């Protein structure tokens, strides 16, 4: 359906009565929240400035305190101080700067801990992340907290598991992100953190693959990541089980099996990015779709560079894939035209 | 329980989207199982189909670029192999079929086909091209271009045929037809220019006399005129910049200018033709003036004088254009 629906029409389509007391109360609450969000909305320019300011403050603090022998303790103290201060600062800029210093303290503390006990550092990062969920609802603050957690989880995993780190980090983050998107417990995790959980595994895999192409990280195994991305397709099939008929189920299962083969033989990154594109379609998120297409492009480039054939054969493969994709987009063009004609008719 | 009807009404009249659906599920208004159904009701499927197509096109373009980057990196080995030759042949067939469908890309496909014919002619024996018989692949390409240029309505393809015919003719003359050393660069330029000038007049002459057939070729007039005048400018440019000394080139350019003016007045009285003629006059006369000045004065003085006299030349070119337009108008009235 292409005509935009109003909330009233949507609820009517799903046979939900707005005259029940609970529903009316919830709708009133939602309208209040929406009005509040609208009033607090910042421009893209302001967000960019705030992000730059926060990143600069955090980086400067980390760089200044890192050389100290007591960096860890200073960090812990700073993080507690600014975490407490956050609630008392009424101005957005001040609150965000408080959060930047909190993040810097957190990084210093976690870095000091990770040298002695990586597992504890990862757990502490998780704790800080859960605390931040309780403390703030600002997009930038939540995003920075999620990034710090993902970073320390990755660093600790590499320190503990070495070559098998990917087999832990990617399934953990991808499962959390996909689960949060597919289940209503999404309300527990804000949208921005879920997106970071979804994006991080692909960024990590791209870094590792680039390292493998350069011959640096040859001992890192990506088999767990490949299986995770296949499992993402299976998970999407399971989530859509009520929406699909038998024929569509068979088609989706075939796509999942194809993803399994492609993840192990071609590139797990391309499969993961494709799964992310499917999820973006399901939750109607343009930002996630744009990221997944960019990821497909990056992994395609890495796949071409890592191809174990001579350059001539690689060129042939590239032209072959180009031909197939070109025909596919022509087919899509025809389908779009038919769909448009059907809608007009 | 009292509720604000205005608030609820405002919320209900808002446009529903994926975030709204998530909020409704989060508040318990919609059940968990209804979430994707709600999102699918809000989603614009046509927009997503377009996004998917755009993504596929983007990835296809990326692979095309990768392939084109790998081709020189592999020293074009792929193209010189039999598989490469067959692959290009298959691509030619696909593009030839594709060029017949109405689309904005069929022009690209048609030009790609014409160039692929050249590639397929030149590829099998690259050493052959360095030998004395280079006119042969050019002649073969010209021969194969003939049906394309006859059937196509694109002026560029017809022009390519003419260019390839001219090159193969002159290469034949250089390598086979004439004894070595009797046919130099200067003569080549004169003959090429004269050939194209003759083609301009011939096309115009035939246009009024031959019924059918010539119409499709008639759009070539500007192409031939372009070759005619541009090739006449080659020697003045070379002389002016000291690359090749041929002062007779200025005389030839003056002759071409007069011929093109006469063509504009007597055969094709169009303002565009007169403007081209005036620009050509300005070019060759400016080059000639600068050559004369740089021969007579030192560099700085020559440039200074030229900057003043060029203004006069521009005025003269404008005068020539007005004269040609007036003459052609008088002729039309008669």
Interface residues (C-beta under 8 A of the other chain):
Chain A: X1 X2 X4 X5 X6 X7 X8 X9 X10 X11 X13 X14 X16 X18 X21 X22 X23 X24 X25 X26 X27 X28 X29 X30 X31 X32 X33 X34 X183 X184 X186 X187 X191 X239 X240 X242 X243 X277 X281 X282 X283 X284 X285 X286 X289 X293 X296 X297 X300 X301 X304 X310 X311 X312 X313 X314 X315 X316 X318 X319 X321 X322 X325 X326 X328 X329 X332 X333 X335 X336 X339 X340 X343
Chain B: X1 X3 X4 X7 X8 X10 X11 X12 X13 X14 X15 X16 X17 X18 X19 X20 X21 X22 X23 X24 X25 X26 X27 X28 X29 X30 X32 X33 X34 X35 X36 X37 X38 X39 X40 X41 X42 X43 X44 X45 X46 X47 X48 X49 X50 X51 X52 X53 X55 X56 X57 X58 X59 X60 X62 X63 X64 X66 X67 X70 X71 X73 X74 X77 X78 X81 X83 X87
